[in-house]
Structure formats: C-alpha cells, structure tokens
Amino acid sequence: MTSARPDLLIIGAGISGMTTAVRLAEDARGFRVRVVAERRPESSTSAAAGAIWDPIYANHPEVPAWSMYTYGVLRDLERAGRPGVRLVDGVEASRREIATPGWATSLPGFRECTAADLPDGFRSGWCYRAPIVDMPSYLAYLERRLIAAGTTIETARFDSLDEAFEQADVVVNCSGIGARELVPDPLVEPIRGQLVAVRNPGVTEFFAEHTDELEEMTYLLPQGDVLLLGGSADKDVDDLVPDPEVARGIVERCAGVVPAVAGATVLGHRVGIRPQREQIRVERVEAGGGRVVVHNYGHSGAGVSLSWGCAETVAGLLAGDL
C-alpha cells in the first residue's frame, strides 16, 4: 500500500460505521482511517433509532458476546458523562408466557416481573437496567472523537466495492441497507421502522415489548424531556415518509401502557430502514491483489446493541494487515 493512499476506508456513517471507525482510528498503532458515506451520520437510519440496548432482533452465534461487550462500553460511557447515553431501569414484557432469556439474568437490576409490573394484556416479563442512547447526540459525540483522531467523514456514493478499492486496498463495509446493492447481497432486506417523539409526560422507566412479530411492537423510551414511542417493522418497505396511520397506532398502543401518553405533545416523527439479514455478516474476504474487505452489516434493529462488540471483532480481523 503506497503512502499516497489511505490505510483503511470505511463505507457507511451509521452506528456500525461510526463505531468501527472510532475503534480503528483510536488504535494505538495509529491506523489512518477514512470514512465515506452516502449520508452523514445525522441523516442515517441510525439517527432515527430509538436505540435501547436489546439484543433480540438479530441473529449470529456471537450476538451474546457482542451485546455484552457493547453493554460494558455504553455503561462506561454513561459513567464518564459522555453525551447521549443513559442507563435506565425498566421492563421488557411479552403478551404470552415465555421464559426469561439467559442474557437478561446477569444484567444490573434484573428480577422477574410480578403481576403489578405488567400492563394489561402482558403475561410475563423481566426488569433490568439498560442503556438508552439519544442517537443524534451520540453520533455527534462519535464524530468528535473521529475528528480528534484525525479522521473526517466524506459524503460520496460507491456503486460497487471495486470503486472503493480504487481508493484503498483495505475496505470495511458498514453500508447497512446499502449492502444489498453495493456487495451485492440479496439477503439484505429493508425493514421500515417508525416511531413518534413526544414531550415526556413524566416517564422515567422504559417499557419494551418482547415479540417476534415483524409488524408492530410497543415501547416507550425516556430520554429526558423527550419520550420516544414505538414502533413498527414493515418488511420490504423502504419509504422514509412517516405514515400517519402507523403513528396513530403507535400512540394508542403506548397509551395503553402509560395513559398520559395519549395527551402528550407530539414533537416529531422518525423513520428509518433497518438492514435485516438472516444472519449478521461480520466477515473478512480476500478480494485478490492484496485487497481485503471486512463486512460488518445486517444488524437489523440491534445495531446499537452490538456496535462495540462488532467493531472489536473487525479490529481483530484486520490486526495482521495494518
């Protein structure tokens, strides 16, 4: 690799791309990292996310390890007073009788729910303390860390990995839903998610519905003066325009958990396209001619929950190259 070319090119400036870039740019060996994305962080799908740590919406054998590693990093960031990260007590509940998943039992504040903890219509659940991330603030914080490490974000679109290899011999693909065309990978499917931001009527604990359904779920995520209400999961839909009917349904379901939500002032609507894949792809591929691509995409709705764990794995996959 010549000195005139960047050591490493990261495609994508959502949560996976930004976290991976920070991990590599701050590495003690001094990687030179360049981030190129079609959209800046504040315009990415990640910026629209409710972003509670919850590893249930993704599939890969390493999900338990990635999620717990990320929990630890987010906990440390909260303790250090970093922007956008809160540790919040709350309830995850199901409308049917289910066993508590193993990942929940070791978390701070864990206990099985009693009947008094559960809203009407819910039959089982567990209490624990989870990181909730205010994504616009958090993404801006990650960008400041990148700038401090000498890395900037450029806006451009690659139509193929070959185009990226014209600029670097080592590429990390964190393109999210864009991987469907970039790689190309037809296993990546768009899942449209929508939520409603309201003025917080005094909610201090989160509520998250545990469900395998791909259409709608109920969650309330307090972020100070703002309360995020969710949500939806519309398969094969990539329209970013908020649907008023979906929004009304979200508010109605959330008001069934916290009645005060029904009269809360609506501050805005958020829509993002989750990159669903039957299994997350974190993989090193030799592209020939000394070129390497490491893929890091397909996280569906668990991008925040797995971000630091996946970034650490990417760093390990590149350890011998740079």
Residue pairs with C-beta under 8 A, 6 or more apart in sequence:
1 7
1 168
1 169
1 170
1 290
5 167
5 168
5 169
6 32
6 33
6 34
6 167
6 168
7 31
7 32
7 33
7 168
7 170
7 322
8 24
8 31
8 32
8 33
8 34
8 168
8 170
8 171
8 172
8 318
8 322
9 34
9 36
9 164
9 167
9 168
9 170
9 171
9 172
10 17
10 20
10 21
10 24
10 33
10 34
10 35
10 36
10 171
10 172
10 174
11 17
11 36
11 37
11 158
11 164
11 171
11 172
11 173
11 174
11 175
11 178
11 182
12 35
12 37
12 44
12 173
12 174
12 175
12 176
12 178
12 297
13 35
13 37
13 39
13 40
13 41
13 44
13 153
14 37
14 41
14 44
14 45
14 46
14 47
14 174
14 176
14 303
15 44
15 46
15 49
15 51
15 135
15 139
15 303
15 304
15 307
16 46
16 174
16 176
16 296
16 297
16 299
16 303
16 307
16 310
16 311
17 35
17 37
17 172
17 174
17 175
17 176
18 35
18 41
18 46
18 139
18 142
18 143
18 146
19 142
19 307
19 308
19 310
19 311
20 172
20 174
20 296
20 310
20 311
20 314
20 315
21 33
21 35
21 142
21 146
21 151
22 142
22 145
22 146
22 149
22 311
23 308
23 311
23 312
23 314
23 315
24 31
24 33
24 172
24 311
24 314
24 315
24 318
25 31
25 33
25 145
25 146
25 149
25 150
25 151
26 145
26 149
27 315
29 322
31 322
32 150
33 146
33 149
33 151
34 151
34 152
34 154
34 167
34 168
35 146
35 151
35 152
35 153
35 154
36 153
36 154
36 155
36 156
36 158
36 164
36 167
37 44
37 153
37 154
37 155
37 156
38 155
38 156
38 157
38 178
39 155
40 153
40 155
41 47
41 139
41 140
41 142
41 143
41 153
42 136
42 139
42 140
44 139
44 176
44 272
45 176
45 177
45 272
45 273
45 274
45 275
46 135
46 139
46 272
46 303
46 304
47 135
47 136
47 139
47 272
48 135
48 193
48 195
48 270
48 271
48 272
49 133
49 135
49 193
49 270
49 272
49 301
49 303
49 304
50 132
50 195
50 219
50 221
50 228
50 230
50 231
51 132
51 133
51 134
51 135
51 138
51 221
51 304
52 130
52 131
52 132
52 133
52 206
52 208
52 219
52 221
52 304
53 67
53 70
53 71
53 74
53 130
53 131
53 132
53 133
53 304
53 305
54 92
54 130
54 208
54 302
54 305
55 63
55 64
55 66
55 67
55 103
55 302
55 305
55 306
56 101
56 210
56 302
57 300
57 301
57 302
58 280
58 298
58 299
58 300
58 301
58 302
58 305
58 306
59 278
59 279
59 280
60 66
60 279
60 280
60 282
62 282
62 309
62 313
63 280
63 302
63 306
64 102
64 103
65 309
66 306
66 308
66 309
66 310
66 313
67 103
67 302
67 305
67 306
67 309
68 103
68 309
69 308
69 309
69 312
70 304
70 305
70 306
70 307
70 308
70 309
71 107
71 131
71 305
73 308
74 85
74 131
74 133
74 308
75 87
75 131
77 85
78 85
78 86
78 87
78 131
82 141
83 134
83 137
83 138
83 140
83 141
84 133
84 134
84 135
84 136
84 137
84 138
84 139
84 140
84 141
85 131
85 132
85 133
85 134
85 138
86 131
86 132
86 133
86 134
86 223
86 224
87 108
87 129
87 130
87 131
87 132
88 129
88 130
88 131
88 132
88 204
88 205
88 206
88 221
88 222
89 109
89 127
89 128
89 129
89 205
89 206
90 127
90 128
90 129
90 130
90 205
90 206
90 207
90 208
91 113
91 117
91 118
91 125
91 126
91 127
91 205
91 206
91 207
91 208
92 104
92 125
92 126
92 128
92 207
92 208
92 209
92 210
93 113
93 117
93 118
93 119
93 122
93 124
93 125
93 126
93 207
93 208
93 209
93 210
94 122
94 123
94 124
94 125
94 209
94 210
94 211
95 121
95 122
95 123
95 209
95 211
96 123
96 124
97 123
97 124
98 124
98 210
100 112
100 126
104 110
104 126
104 128
107 128
107 129
107 130
108 128
108 129
109 127
109 128
109 129
110 126
110 127
110 128
111 126
111 127
111 128
112 125
112 126
112 127
113 124
113 125
113 126
113 127
117 125
117 127
118 124
118 125
119 207
119 256
119 257
120 256
121 256
122 209
125 210
130 206
132 206
132 221
132 222
132 223
133 304
134 223
134 224
134 226
135 304
143 153
146 152
146 153
158 164
158 182
159 181
159 182
160 182
161 171
161 173
161 182
161 183
161 287
161 293
164 171
164 173
164 293
165 171
165 287
165 291
165 293
169 290
169 291
169 292
170 291
170 292
170 293
170 294
170 318
170 321
170 322
171 291
171 292
171 293
171 294
172 293
172 294
172 296
172 314
172 318
173 179
173 182
173 183
173 293
173 294
173 295
173 296
173 297
174 296
174 297
175 182
175 297
176 273
176 275
176 297
176 299
176 303
177 188
177 190
177 238
177 273
177 274
177 275
179 185
179 188
179 275
179 281
179 295
179 297
179 298
180 186
180 188
180 189
180 190
180 275
183 295
185 277
185 281
185 297
185 298
187 277
187 278
187 298
188 275
188 276
188 277
188 297
188 298
189 235
189 236
189 275
189 276
189 277
190 235
190 236
190 237
190 238
190 273
190 274
190 275
190 276
191 214
191 233
191 234
191 235
191 237
191 273
191 274
191 275
191 276
191 300
191 301
192 232
192 233
192 234
192 237
192 238
192 239
192 240
192 271
192 272
192 273
192 274
193 230
193 231
193 232
193 233
193 234
193 271
193 272
193 273
193 274
193 301
194 230
194 231
194 232
194 234
194 242
194 243
194 246
194 247
194 250
194 269
194 270
194 271
195 228
195 229
195 230
195 231
195 232
195 250
195 269
195 270
196 228
196 229
196 230
196 247
196 250
196 251
196 266
196 268
196 269
196 270
197 226
197 227
197 228
197 229
197 266
197 267
197 268
197 269
197 270
198 226
198 227
198 229
198 251
198 261
198 264
198 265
198 266
198 267
199 225
199 226
199 227
199 264
199 265
199 267
200 222
200 223
200 224
200 225
200 226
200 227
200 264
201 227
201 258
201 260
201 261
201 263
201 264
202 260
203 220
203 222
203 227
203 258
203 260
203 261
204 222
205 222
206 219
206 220
206 221
206 222
207 218
207 219
207 220
207 257
207 258
208 217
208 219
208 221
209 217
209 218
209 219
211 217
213 233
214 233
214 234
214 235
215 232
215 233
215 234
216 231
216 232
216 233
216 249
216 250
216 253
217 230
217 231
217 232
217 233
218 230
218 231
218 250
218 253
218 254
218 256
218 257
219 228
219 229
219 230
219 231
219 254
220 227
220 228
220 229
220 254
220 257
220 258
220 261
221 227
221 228
221 229
221 230
222 228
226 267
227 261
227 264
228 270
229 250
229 251
229 254
229 261
230 250
230 254
231 250
232 243
232 246
232 249
232 250
233 274
233 301
234 246
235 276
238 273
239 271
240 271
240 272
240 273
241 271
242 269
242 270
242 271
247 269
251 261
251 262
251 266
252 262
254 261
255 261
255 262
274 300
274 301
275 297
275 298
275 299
275 300
276 298
276 300
277 297
277 298
277 300
279 298
280 297
280 298
280 299
280 300
280 306
280 310
281 295
281 296
281 297
281 298
282 294
282 295
282 296
282 310
282 313
282 314
282 317
283 294
283 295
283 317
284 292
284 293
284 294
284 317
284 318
285 292
285 293
285 294
285 295
286 292
287 293
292 318
292 321
294 314
294 317
294 318
296 310
296 311
296 314
299 306
299 310
